[in-house]
Amino acid sequence: MSKLANAFGVSSVYLINGITDELAENSLADKELLNQFRAIEKMNDKDKGVVKVFLDAFITKGKLKQLVL
């Protein structure tokens, strides 16, 4: 079971139960950020869209900074 889980990049618990919180907790070291993403998931679609626009803007800004340096 663990070889299959490793092949898919998930835990054995996820394969058995489909629990994604464990996967998110293992993927994100910043627990505050994980909690913020959980709060965003509870927002309505319009507010989620606004958050996504801001995230995209910051990600793009970071990529542009790397290109300049």
N, C-alpha and C positions, 0 to 999 in steps of 0.2 A: 504494500500500500504506500509506503514512504517513497519508493522509487517513482510511482505514478504521480504522487503529490509533488515531488521535486521536478518532474518533467513539466508539469503544468504551472509550477511556481506558486502552489497553494499548500495549505497544511492538510494533514490527514483528516483533521476535524472538519475542514471545509468539504472534503470529498464525501464524507459520511453524512454530515448534517447540513451542509450548505451555509454555514455560518461565515459571514463576510467580515464581521467586526474584528475577528482575530486577525484576518488578513490585513485589514487596514491598520490595526495596532502594530503589527509586525513590520509593515511597510513604512510607516511614518514614525520617526524618532521624536518629533516635536508633538507631544501630547496636547498642548494647547491648540495647535493647528488642527489636530484631529478633532478636538471638541468643537472648534469653529466650523469645520466642514460638516459635522453632524448637525449643528444649528442651522447651517445654510440649507441642508437637505429638507428641513421642516418648513422652509419659506415657500411662499407661493411662486409660481413660475416667473412672474414679472420681476420680483425681487431677486430671484436666482439669476435671472438674465443680467441684472445690473451688476451683481457681484462678479459674474463671469467676465463682463466687459472690463471691470477694474483689474481683475486678475490678468487678463490678456494684455492690458496696457502695461502693467508692471513687468510682465514676462518679456514683452517686446522691448521695453525700455532697457532691461538687463541685457538682452541680446544685442541691441544697438550699441550699448556701452562696450561690450566685448569686441565688437567689430572695429570700434574707433581706437581701442587700445592696441 
